[in-house]
Amino acid sequence: MNNTYQKRDVFVAIADPTRRKLISLLAVADELPLHELTAEFQMGRTAVSKHLAILKEADLVTNRKMGRETRYRLNVAPLQEVKDWLSFYEKFWEERARLLKNILEE
């Protein structure tokens, strides 16, 4: 078995709607415990924990233990890669919208 740590791709991590909702929940809170995150979903703690593990592998989430409780915090830095990728396409669509406007004005 390969024990080498492999960082998960940010795009793969955010592809799932459950993980995007977890990111949203953590974005508005400084830190949330697992039980509060689980309360926002119609799935068990194990399923939510698996989604958090994927986010953690992409460095989007950090966690710390406080007694018996695990608390999670968002790390937004890896989302810069997504922003940079989208910025190229934003320029593409702005140019297309400008061309369409010119055609409609003629």
TORKOL-4160 file (C-alpha; in steps of 0.2 Angstrom, whole numbers, padded with zeros to 4 digits, m for minus):
106
<pt num="1" X="0000" Y="0000" Z="0000"/>
<pt num="2" X="0006" Y="0017" Z="m0005"/>
<pt num="3" X="0008" Y="0028" Z="0011"/>
<pt num="4" X="0014" Y="0044" Z="0001"/>
<pt num="5" X="0003" Y="0059" Z="0004"/>
<pt num="6" X="m0005" Y="0065" Z="m0012"/>
<pt num="7" X="m0013" Y="0082" Z="m0012"/>
<pt num="8" X="m0030" Y="0082" Z="m0019"/>
<pt num="9" X="m0035" Y="0093" Z="m0033"/>
<pt num="10" X="m0044" Y="0109" Z="m0028"/>
<pt num="11" X="m0056" Y="0107" Z="m0043"/>
<pt num="12" X="m0061" Y="0089" Z="m0038"/>
<pt num="13" X="m0063" Y="0095" Z="m0020"/>
<pt num="14" X="m0076" Y="0109" Z="m0025"/>
<pt num="15" X="m0085" Y="0098" Z="m0038"/>
<pt num="16" X="m0097" Y="0091" Z="m0026"/>
<pt num="17" X="m0112" Y="0102" Z="m0020"/>
<pt num="18" X="m0110" Y="0095" Z="m0002"/>
<pt num="19" X="m0092" Y="0101" Z="m0001"/>
<pt num="20" X="m0097" Y="0118" Z="m0008"/>
<pt num="21" X="m0110" Y="0120" Z="0005"/>
<pt num="22" X="m0097" Y="0115" Z="0018"/>
<pt num="23" X="m0085" Y="0129" Z="0011"/>
<pt num="24" X="m0100" Y="0141" Z="0012"/>
<pt num="25" X="m0104" Y="0137" Z="0030"/>
<pt num="26" X="m0086" Y="0138" Z="0035"/>
<pt num="27" X="m0084" Y="0155" Z="0026"/>
<pt num="28" X="m0096" Y="0164" Z="0037"/>
<pt num="29" X="m0090" Y="0156" Z="0053"/>
<pt num="30" X="m0073" Y="0157" Z="0061"/>
<pt num="31" X="m0073" Y="0139" Z="0066"/>
<pt num="32" X="m0087" Y="0126" Z="0067"/>
<pt num="33" X="m0087" Y="0109" Z="0076"/>
<pt num="34" X="m0092" Y="0093" Z="0066"/>
<pt num="35" X="m0109" Y="0092" Z="0075"/>
<pt num="36" X="m0114" Y="0109" Z="0070"/>
<pt num="37" X="m0109" Y="0106" Z="0052"/>
<pt num="38" X="m0118" Y="0089" Z="0052"/>
<pt num="39" X="m0134" Y="0097" Z="0057"/>
<pt num="40" X="m0134" Y="0107" Z="0041"/>
<pt num="41" X="m0136" Y="0091" Z="0030"/>
<pt num="42" X="m0147" Y="0076" Z="0029"/>
<pt num="43" X="m0133" Y="0063" Z="0031"/>
<pt num="44" X="m0123" Y="0056" Z="0046"/>
<pt num="45" X="m0107" Y="0062" Z="0054"/>
<pt num="46" X="m0097" Y="0049" Z="0045"/>
<pt num="47" X="m0103" Y="0055" Z="0028"/>
<pt num="48" X="m0099" Y="0074" Z="0032"/>
<pt num="49" X="m0082" Y="0068" Z="0039"/>
<pt num="50" X="m0078" Y="0060" Z="0023"/>
<pt num="51" X="m0082" Y="0076" Z="0013"/>
<pt num="52" X="m0072" Y="0086" Z="0026"/>
<pt num="53" X="m0057" Y="0074" Z="0023"/>
<pt num="54" X="m0058" Y="0078" Z="0005"/>
<pt num="55" X="m0058" Y="0096" Z="0008"/>
<pt num="56" X="m0043" Y="0094" Z="0020"/>
<pt num="57" X="m0033" Y="0084" Z="0007"/>
<pt num="58" X="m0035" Y="0099" Z="m0005"/>
<pt num="59" X="m0029" Y="0111" Z="0010"/>
<pt num="60" X="m0046" Y="0120" Z="0009"/>
<pt num="61" X="m0050" Y="0115" Z="0027"/>
<pt num="62" X="m0040" Y="0113" Z="0043"/>
<pt num="63" X="m0045" Y="0105" Z="0059"/>
<pt num="64" X="m0040" Y="0105" Z="0077"/>
<pt num="65" X="m0046" Y="0094" Z="0092"/>
<pt num="66" X="m0053" Y="0103" Z="0107"/>
<pt num="67" X="m0056" Y="0089" Z="0120"/>
<pt num="68" X="m0068" Y="0076" Z="0111"/>
<pt num="69" X="m0073" Y="0089" Z="0098"/>
<pt num="70" X="m0066" Y="0092" Z="0081"/>
<pt num="71" X="m0067" Y="0110" Z="0075"/>
<pt num="72" X="m0065" Y="0115" Z="0057"/>
<pt num="73" X="m0059" Y="0131" Z="0048"/>
<pt num="74" X="m0059" Y="0136" Z="0030"/>
<pt num="75" X="m0042" Y="0140" Z="0022"/>
<pt num="76" X="m0046" Y="0150" Z="0006"/>
<pt num="77" X="m0029" Y="0151" Z="m0001"/>
<pt num="78" X="m0031" Y="0136" Z="m0013"/>
<pt num="79" X="m0046" Y="0144" Z="m0020"/>
<pt num="80" X="m0035" Y="0157" Z="m0028"/>
<pt num="81" X="m0031" Y="0143" Z="m0041"/>
<pt num="82" X="m0049" Y="0142" Z="m0046"/>
<pt num="83" X="m0051" Y="0161" Z="m0047"/>
<pt num="84" X="m0036" Y="0162" Z="m0058"/>
<pt num="85" X="m0043" Y="0149" Z="m0070"/>
<pt num="86" X="m0060" Y="0157" Z="m0070"/>
<pt num="87" X="m0052" Y="0174" Z="m0074"/>
<pt num="88" X="m0047" Y="0168" Z="m0091"/>
<pt num="89" X="m0064" Y="0163" Z="m0096"/>
<pt num="90" X="m0071" Y="0180" Z="m0088"/>
<pt num="91" X="m0061" Y="0189" Z="m0101"/>
<pt num="92" X="m0067" Y="0177" Z="m0115"/>
<pt num="93" X="m0085" Y="0181" Z="m0111"/>
<pt num="94" X="m0083" Y="0199" Z="m0109"/>
<pt num="95" X="m0075" Y="0200" Z="m0126"/>
<pt num="96" X="m0090" Y="0190" Z="m0133"/>
<pt num="97" X="m0102" Y="0201" Z="m0125"/>
<pt num="98" X="m0094" Y="0216" Z="m0132"/>
<pt num="99" X="m0094" Y="0209" Z="m0149"/>
<pt num="100" X="m0113" Y="0205" Z="m0148"/>
<pt num="101" X="m0116" Y="0222" Z="m0142"/>
<pt num="102" X="m0107" Y="0230" Z="m0157"/>
<pt num="103" X="m0117" Y="0218" Z="m0169"/>
<pt num="104" X="m0134" Y="0223" Z="m0161"/>
<pt num="105" X="m0130" Y="0241" Z="m0161"/>
<pt num="106" X="m0126" Y="0241" Z="m0180"/>
